[in-house]
Amino acid sequence: MDYSKSGVPKKGTNKPLHSEHNAKGSRKSPFGAKDDKAALLKRMKDAAEKGQKD
């Protein structure tokens, strides 16, 4: 086999093939946005109550 014609393998890029729909910094998830902690606590309490009822 003639290795002189093989050349150097191409380096891959570290870029994803597509962008996520909720990526940080996008319209749906801007950088400065904070999650509402009260809403999170309400969801957690509701889930805990539902678990105790079952």
Phi, psi and omega in degrees: 000141182266102183282350181289338181266356187285326178077184182264137178296145180285138177284140177280159176263156180262029183260134178292157182288334180214165178261147180285151182286339181235038182292151178298135179091357178273179181297323182283334182222077181292162184296320186277358185286139177245145176286145180281113185291328179296319179293321178297314180298321178297316178297320180293319179294318178298320180293322179293319178294320179297321178294325180285331180290326184285000000 
